[in-house]
Amino acid sequence: MSRIRIGSRGSMLALAQANWVKQQLMRRYADLEVDLTIIKTRGDQFIDRAIDAIGGKGVFTREIEEALLRKDIDIAVHSMKDLPTELPAGLAIAAVPVREDARDVLVSRNRQGLKALPRGARLATGSLRRQAQLLHCRADLSLVPIRGNIDTRLSKLDAGEADALVMAAAGLKRIGRAERVTEYLPDEVCVSAVAQGALGIEARDDGAMVALLAFLHDAGTNAEVAAERALLERLGGGCHVPVGARARVEGDTLRMIGVVASPNGKSLCKGIIEGKSTIAREIGRRLAEQLLKNGGAKILTSS
């Protein structure tokens, strides 16, 4: 193959991710021509509406996947957390590169950490998962919704529309904005989204791209993401359900934490599990069952 067409959203973060893959391919294969195709998704068209109101999981991927199936592009670079747990027939994840920082971070106007924010401070997030966990930690804060790309959100913060933001560390780092981080939030405060910080390179399910992209595939990240996505799949979660999960591979062991919470933060169920990384999906399912048994099922039913 002498040419590859990469499909991507047009945001600064999406393009940074797609261009990183492009650069890796061009370094690996000197004679390979790599083109970038920008595709506008439903999630990009309705930036003033909550994600769950315009379709939930898949709003940032559907149009790109349709282009893959039409053979308008050869591969797509996604933030893995945007991908539904079930892919369209005919498509597959060809590679999962090494993961960026999966944590959530606080970005505040006055460089105050979460504990130091005054009562009633306006904390902005577009994620029900973050909202639920932050309210559980600090019910005195005023959670306000926010949409838009990273720079848009930072601009709104700087303009005084909020006192602080909660965002993904990976996004800030990938676009060179890590200096904006005030505080990295630990699992005890905010368990990250399923597959946060990981990229998924999607292709047609014909095996043609797997060998070509093998040098980018990271087995540890793949196991972590597989466990987290298996948990989400078992819980039946999407953007409308506050579910968080973080798996970490250390040697041949996979340790994982998961959380299910009510949107108002009053009810929260958290669990931890570990096992062999070779059975990552099974570990994710086991943790999901543990969460459901210990109160998660009631939370999900009432959410």
C-alpha positions as CSV (number, residue, x, y, z in Angstrom):
1,M,0.0,0.0,0.0
2,S,1.5,3.4,-1.1
3,R,-1.2,5.7,0.3
4,I,-3.4,5.9,3.4
5,R,-6.2,8.2,4.0
6,I,-6.9,9.1,7.7
7,G,-10.3,10.3,8.8
8,S,-10.6,12.7,11.8
9,R,-12.8,15.3,13.4
10,G,-11.6,18.9,12.9
11,S,-11.1,20.0,16.5
12,M,-7.6,20.9,17.6
13,L,-7.4,17.8,19.8
14,A,-8.6,15.5,17.1
15,L,-6.2,16.9,14.6
16,A,-3.3,16.6,17.0
17,Q,-4.1,13.0,17.5
18,A,-4.6,12.2,13.8
19,N,-1.4,14.1,12.9
20,W,0.5,12.1,15.6
21,V,-0.6,8.9,13.9
22,K,0.3,10.4,10.5
23,Q,3.8,11.3,11.7
24,Q,4.4,7.8,13.1
25,L,3.3,6.2,9.8
26,M,5.5,8.4,7.7
27,R,8.5,7.8,10.0
28,R,8.0,4.0,9.8
29,Y,7.2,3.8,6.1
30,A,9.4,6.3,4.1
31,D,7.5,5.7,0.8
32,L,4.0,5.9,2.3
33,E,1.8,8.8,1.3
34,V,-0.5,9.8,4.2
35,D,-3.5,12.1,3.7
36,L,-5.8,13.6,6.3
37,T,-9.5,14.0,5.7
38,I,-11.6,16.1,8.1
39,I,-15.1,14.9,8.8
40,K,-17.7,16.9,10.7
41,T,-19.7,14.7,13.1
42,R,-23.1,15.2,14.7
43,G,-21.4,16.1,18.0
44,D,-19.5,18.9,16.2
45,Q,-22.6,20.3,14.7
46,F,-24.7,20.8,17.9
47,I,-22.1,22.2,20.3
48,D,-24.8,24.0,22.3
49,R,-26.6,20.8,23.4
50,A,-25.8,18.1,25.9
51,I,-24.2,15.0,24.4
52,D,-26.9,12.7,25.6
53,A,-29.5,15.0,24.0
54,I,-28.1,14.5,20.5
55,G,-27.5,10.8,20.6
56,G,-25.0,9.9,23.4
57,K,-22.2,7.5,22.5
58,G,-21.4,7.6,18.8
59,V,-22.1,11.3,18.2
60,F,-18.4,11.9,17.5
61,T,-17.8,8.8,15.5
62,R,-20.8,7.8,13.4
63,E,-20.1,10.0,10.3
64,I,-16.4,8.9,10.3
65,E,-17.4,5.2,10.5
66,E,-19.8,5.7,7.6
67,A,-16.9,7.1,5.6
68,L,-14.8,4.1,6.5
69,L,-17.5,1.7,5.3
70,R,-17.9,3.7,2.0
71,K,-14.1,3.4,1.6
72,D,-13.7,7.2,1.5
73,I,-11.0,6.8,4.1
74,D,-8.8,3.8,5.1
75,I,-8.4,4.4,8.9
76,A,-10.0,6.6,11.5
77,V,-8.3,8.0,14.6
78,H,-10.7,8.4,17.6
79,S,-10.5,9.2,21.2
80,M,-11.3,5.7,22.4
81,K,-13.7,7.0,25.0
82,D,-15.9,8.3,22.2
83,L,-16.3,4.9,20.6
84,P,-19.4,2.9,21.5
85,T,-18.6,-0.6,23.0
86,E,-20.3,-2.2,20.0
87,L,-18.8,-1.2,16.6
88,P,-20.7,-1.3,13.3
89,A,-20.6,-4.5,11.3
90,G,-17.6,-4.5,9.0
91,L,-15.4,-2.3,11.3
92,A,-12.7,-3.2,13.9
93,I,-10.1,-1.6,16.1
94,A,-6.8,-2.2,14.2
95,A,-4.5,-0.7,16.9
96,V,-4.5,0.9,20.3
97,P,-1.4,3.0,20.9
98,V,0.2,3.6,24.2
99,R,-2.1,5.5,26.6
100,E,-1.6,9.2,27.5
101,D,-2.4,10.4,31.1
102,A,-5.9,9.0,31.9
103,R,-6.6,11.3,34.9
104,D,-9.1,14.1,35.1
105,V,-7.7,17.5,36.1
106,L,-9.0,20.7,37.7
107,V,-8.2,24.0,35.9
108,S,-9.2,27.0,38.1
109,R,-9.0,30.7,37.5
110,N,-7.2,31.5,40.8
111,R,-5.1,28.3,40.8
112,Q,-7.1,27.0,43.7
113,G,-7.3,23.2,44.2
114,L,-10.7,21.4,44.6
115,K,-10.6,21.5,48.4
116,A,-9.7,25.2,48.4
117,L,-12.6,26.3,46.1
118,P,-15.1,28.4,48.1
119,R,-18.6,27.2,48.8
120,G,-20.9,27.8,45.9
121,A,-18.0,28.1,43.4
122,R,-19.1,27.4,39.8
123,L,-17.4,24.3,38.6
124,A,-18.0,23.6,34.9
125,T,-18.1,20.2,33.2
126,G,-20.0,18.6,30.3
127,S,-19.8,15.1,31.8
128,L,-22.4,13.5,34.1
129,R,-19.7,11.1,35.4
130,R,-17.6,14.1,36.6
131,Q,-20.6,15.9,37.9
132,A,-21.8,13.0,40.0
133,Q,-18.4,12.3,41.5
134,L,-17.6,15.9,42.2
135,L,-20.9,16.5,43.9
136,H,-20.3,13.4,46.0
137,C,-17.0,14.9,47.1
138,R,-18.3,18.5,47.4
139,A,-22.0,18.9,47.4
140,D,-21.6,22.6,48.2
141,L,-20.3,23.5,44.7
142,S,-22.4,24.7,41.9
143,L,-22.0,22.4,38.8
144,V,-22.6,24.2,35.5
145,P,-22.7,22.6,32.1
146,I,-20.2,23.4,29.4
147,R,-19.6,22.2,25.8
148,G,-17.0,23.1,23.1
149,N,-13.4,22.2,22.4
150,I,-10.6,22.6,24.9
151,D,-9.7,26.1,23.9
152,T,-13.3,27.2,23.9
153,R,-13.8,25.9,27.4
154,L,-10.6,27.5,28.6
155,S,-11.7,30.8,27.1
156,K,-15.0,30.6,28.9
157,L,-13.2,30.0,32.1
158,D,-10.9,33.0,31.5
159,A,-13.9,35.1,30.7
160,G,-15.4,34.4,34.1
161,E,-18.2,32.0,33.0
162,A,-17.0,29.6,35.7
163,D,-14.5,29.5,38.6
164,A,-13.0,26.2,37.5
165,L,-13.2,23.4,34.9
166,V,-12.7,19.7,35.1
167,M,-11.1,18.3,32.0
168,A,-9.1,15.3,30.7
169,A,-5.4,15.6,31.3
170,A,-4.7,13.8,28.0
171,G,-6.4,16.4,25.9
172,L,-4.6,19.3,27.5
173,K,-1.2,17.5,27.2
174,R,-1.8,16.6,23.5
175,I,-2.4,20.2,22.5
176,G,0.3,21.6,24.6
177,R,-1.8,23.2,27.4
178,A,-0.5,21.1,30.3
179,E,0.6,24.3,32.1
180,R,-3.1,25.1,32.6
181,V,-3.5,22.2,35.1
182,T,-4.1,23.3,38.6
183,E,-4.6,19.8,40.2
184,Y,-4.6,16.2,39.0
185,L,-7.6,14.5,40.5
186,P,-7.0,11.1,42.1
187,D,-9.2,8.0,41.8
188,E,-10.5,8.7,45.3
189,V,-12.1,11.9,44.0
190,C,-12.9,11.3,40.3
191,V,-12.4,8.0,38.5
192,S,-11.8,8.7,34.8
193,A,-14.0,7.8,31.9
194,V,-13.8,4.4,30.2
195,A,-10.8,4.4,27.9
196,Q,-9.9,8.0,28.7
197,G,-6.5,9.0,27.4
198,A,-6.4,6.1,24.9
199,L,-6.6,6.3,21.1
200,G,-8.4,3.8,18.9
201,I,-7.4,3.4,15.3
202,E,-10.4,2.0,13.5
203,A,-10.4,0.3,10.1
204,R,-12.5,-2.1,8.0
205,D,-12.6,-5.6,9.4
206,D,-10.6,-7.2,6.6
207,G,-7.3,-7.4,8.4
208,A,-5.5,-5.2,5.8
209,M,-4.4,-2.6,8.3
210,V,-3.5,-4.7,11.3
211,A,0.0,-5.6,10.1
212,L,0.7,-2.1,8.9
213,L,-0.3,-0.6,12.3
214,A,1.2,-3.3,14.5
215,F,4.1,-1.1,15.5
216,L,1.7,1.4,17.1
217,H,-0.2,-1.2,19.1
218,D,0.4,-1.4,22.8
219,A,-0.7,-4.6,24.5
220,G,-0.9,-3.1,28.0
221,T,-3.1,-0.2,26.9
222,N,-5.2,-2.6,24.9
223,A,-5.8,-4.8,28.0
224,E,-6.7,-1.8,30.1
225,V,-9.2,-0.5,27.5
226,A,-10.7,-3.9,27.0
227,A,-11.4,-4.3,30.7
228,E,-12.9,-0.9,31.0
229,R,-15.1,-1.3,27.9
230,A,-16.2,-4.7,29.1
231,L,-17.4,-3.1,32.3
232,L,-19.3,-0.4,30.5
233,E,-20.8,-2.9,28.1
234,R,-22.1,-5.0,31.0
235,L,-23.5,-2.0,32.8
236,G,-25.2,-0.8,29.6
237,G,-23.6,2.6,30.1
238,G,-23.2,5.6,27.8
239,C,-23.0,9.4,28.2
240,H,-26.3,9.4,30.1
241,V,-25.0,7.1,32.9
242,P,-22.4,8.2,35.4
243,V,-19.9,5.3,35.1
244,G,-16.1,5.6,35.6
245,A,-13.4,2.9,35.3
246,R,-9.6,2.8,35.3
247,A,-7.6,-0.3,34.8
248,R,-3.8,-0.4,35.2
249,V,-1.5,-3.2,33.9
250,E,1.6,-3.9,36.0
251,G,3.6,-6.8,34.7
252,D,1.0,-9.5,34.1
253,T,-1.5,-8.2,36.6
254,L,-4.4,-5.9,35.8
255,R,-5.8,-3.8,38.7
256,M,-9.0,-2.0,38.1
257,I,-11.3,0.5,39.9
258,G,-14.9,1.2,38.9
259,V,-17.6,3.5,40.0
260,V,-21.3,4.0,39.4
261,A,-23.0,7.2,40.8
262,S,-26.3,9.0,40.7
263,P,-26.2,12.3,38.7
264,N,-26.7,14.3,41.9
265,G,-23.8,12.6,43.7
266,K,-25.9,11.4,46.6
267,S,-25.5,7.7,45.8
268,L,-22.1,6.2,44.8
269,C,-20.9,2.7,44.5
270,K,-17.2,1.9,44.0
271,G,-15.3,-1.3,43.6
272,I,-11.8,-2.6,43.0
273,I,-10.6,-5.9,41.5
274,E,-7.4,-7.4,40.1
275,G,-6.4,-10.5,38.0
276,K,-4.3,-11.6,35.1
277,S,-4.1,-9.1,32.2
278,T,-4.7,-12.0,29.8
279,I,-8.3,-12.1,30.8
280,A,-8.9,-8.3,30.8
281,R,-12.5,-8.4,29.5
282,E,-13.5,-11.0,32.1
283,I,-12.0,-8.9,34.9
284,G,-14.1,-5.9,33.6
285,R,-17.2,-8.0,33.6
286,R,-16.5,-9.3,37.1
287,L,-16.1,-5.8,38.4
288,A,-19.4,-4.7,36.7
289,E,-21.2,-7.6,38.4
290,Q,-19.6,-6.6,41.8
291,L,-20.8,-3.0,41.3
292,L,-24.3,-4.1,40.3
293,K,-24.5,-6.4,43.4
294,N,-23.3,-3.8,45.8
295,G,-25.7,-1.1,44.9
296,G,-24.9,-0.1,41.3
297,A,-28.0,-1.8,39.9
298,K,-30.3,0.4,42.1
299,I,-28.4,3.5,41.1
300,L,-28.6,2.7,37.4
301,T,-32.3,1.9,37.6
302,S,-33.1,5.2,39.3
303,S,-30.7,7.4,37.1
